[in-house]
Amino acid sequence: MPDIPWLENNDDRFPDVELALTDPDGLLAVGGELSIARLINAYRSGIFPWYEEDQPVLWWSPNPRCVLYPDQIHVSRSLKKTLRKTHLKVTFDTAFNDVVAHCADLRDDQEGTWITSDIMTAFQQLHELGIAHSVEVWELADERLQLVGGLYGIAMGKVFFGESMFSRRTDASKIAMTHLCRQLQAWSFNLIDCQVHSEHLQSLGTIMMPRSEFISHIQGAIDDPQNSLWNEK
């Protein structure tokens, strides 16, 4: 792997995102602790952590970036039918830690998870500060509500930085994303960062945006003093 900058724990600055590698796409820096200040600076700069338990922290800013405009989410005919008739219940910020834990569970095609114990602790702290948020999908079974889907991420300004989602029932994660988009539209949020492409995300209407355009977009949306965070709505 080519030489990349190593971050010190006492310095929350990052290299310019234009210095990120093209192979692997977007790898920008290594190391540093997951402090609240560093994480906030990272997301404001279009950077996110993504690594496994046995690795140092890896910081990424891929080009292009996978994004979704809340008002352009694609809701298929079958999903519309499910949304009309579903017995599932959707809530916000009622089980953040549980959603993160479910997202961290290994899937059949995974050998490891990038949601490490340090990531979980850091995002729990961000949630306590009103910066990280979750959407939960519940199913009533045996007279008890069970968590069957959801997602979590960070709200800054009028941008939601999505981190991960999970689904234990058909379309549960899509239901969570649809409700998120509806709520973000009501709050005049203008972009969801989905980080990297997947077929699942593409089916929801994501597009690929050049990194320079993405950085310009989030800086305007986050730095606008008229914007307020999710928990202030």
N, C-alpha and C positions, 0 to 999 in steps of 0.2 A: 504494500500500500504506500502511495506517495506520502512524503512528510506533510503533516498538517499541524496547525498550532495546538499547543497544549495549554489549557486554561488553568490559572492559579485560583485557589479557593478565595483569596482576598481581593480579586479583581473581577467585577461583573461585566466587563466589556467583552465584546465579540469582534472577530475580524469582519471586514466588509463581506456581505453575502456574495458579492461577485467573485470572491476568491474561493467559493465552494467548488469541490471537485465535480467533474462530469462523470467520473467512474470511480466509486459508486456515486450516483447522481445526488448531489446536494450535501455531501459530507463536508462540514465546515470546520469543526474543531472537536477536540477530545479533552475530557477531564473537567475539573471544577466540581463544586458541590451544587446540589439542587436547592440553593437558597431561594427564598421568596423573591428577593430583589433580582437575582439572576434570571429566574423564570419569567418574571414580568418583563424584564428587559429583552429576553429572548423572543417572547411572543410579539412584543411591540416592534421587533426588528424582523419579523418573518422567519424566526428560527424556532425549532422545537427539539426536545430530547427524544431519542429513540435508540434503545440498546437493550441487551439482555443481561441477566443477573451476573454472569461471569465476565462482563466487559466493563471498561471504564465508561463514563457518560459520553455518548456520542451526540453531537449537535448537528442538525440538518437544516438545509434550506434548498429544497429541490427546485429545478427549473425544467419544465413549467410546473405550476402549482394546481392541484385539484381543488376547485371551489364550486360552491352552489349559491346561486341567488335565491333567497327565501321565496320570492314570488314566482320562481320558475321551477319549483320542484315538480317532477313528473309523477303523477298519481295514476297508475294503470287502472283499467276498468275493473279488474278483480280487486285491486286495493280499495277503490272507491266503494265497492260492494261490501268489503270487509269493514271499512270505516263506518258505513251506515248501519250495519247489522251486528257489529262486534259486541260481545259482552265484556270485553276488556276495558279496564279503567286506566286512564292516564293521569299522572300527577307530575309535579315539578318540585325538585329539591326536598323530597320527603325521605329518601333512602340513598343518599349520595354514596356512602361508603359501601353499601351492598351492591350498587350498580358497578362501581369500580372493581370490586372483588369478582363479580360475575364476568366482567370484561377480561379480567386477568386469567380466568380459568382456561386451561389448555383446550383447544379444539382438536378434532380428530386429525387434521392435517398439519398440526404444529408440533415442533420438537421443544420449543421454549416460548416464554412469554416476554414481551418487552415491558409489561407493566410490573416492574420490580417492586420489592418492598419499599425502596426509597422513593420511587415514583408515587406509590400509594400514599405514603406519609406526606410527601410534598403537596399532593393535590388535596388531601384532607385539610391541610393547613390553608391552602388557597380557598377551599370551600368555606372554612370558618371565617375567612376574611370577606366573603361575599363575592369572590372572583370566579371560582369554579362552581359549576352547576350541573344538575342531572335532570333527565327526564325518565320517569319510571312507567312501565306498563305492567298492570296487575291482572291476574285472573282469579276469579272466585272459585275455589275448589274445597270441598269438604267444609263449607261455611267459613273458610279463611281465605284472605287475599294472599296470593303467591306472586312473587316477582318473576315475570316471564320474559321481560325484554326491557331495553333502555339504552341510554347513551349518556355521555358526560363530556364536558369541555369547559372552556374559559370564555367569559364575556368581558370584552374590553371595548369601551366606546360603543360603536354600533356594529361590531364584528363579533361573531361567535366562532371560536377556534375549536372545532370538534376534535376529540381525542380517540374515542373508541365507542363501539356499540356491541350489544349482544342480543341474541334472540333464542328463546326456548320454545316458542310457538311460531307457527307460520306467520310471516309478515310482522312480527312484534317489533323488530327494530325499525322497519319501514313506518309503522304506525307512530313510533316515538319520533322519528324524523319529521313526519308530516305534521304532527302536533307542534313540534319545535318550530318549524317554518311558519305555521299559522301564527304562533305567538310572537315570533320575531318580526313578522310583518306588522302586527298590531303595535309593536314597539318601535317601528321604523328602523330596525336593523337592516343593513343592506348587503351583508355577505356572510357566508359560512365557509370557513377554511376547512377543507377535508384532507389536506396534506398530500396524500399520494393516491394515485388512481387505483380503483378496483372495479370489477364488473358490477358488483353490488351497488357501489356509489354511482356508477354511470347510469344504472337503471333508474336512479332517482333524479337524474337530470344534471349531474355535475358536468362541468367543462374544465378544460385545461387552460390556465391563464399564464402568460409569460411572467417570470419572477419579478422583473422590473415593474410591470404593471401591478402585480399583486402588492409589492412593497409600497408603491405610491398610493394604492387604494387604501391599505390598512393604516398608513401614516395619517392620511387625511381623516379617516373615520375615527381613529383613536384620539388624535390630538385636538379635534374640534372641541372647544370648551362647552359647546351646547350639548354635546353627547353625555349621557349618563349611563352608569353601569346597570346591569340587570336588576340588582337588588335595590336600586333606587326608583324603579318603575312603580 
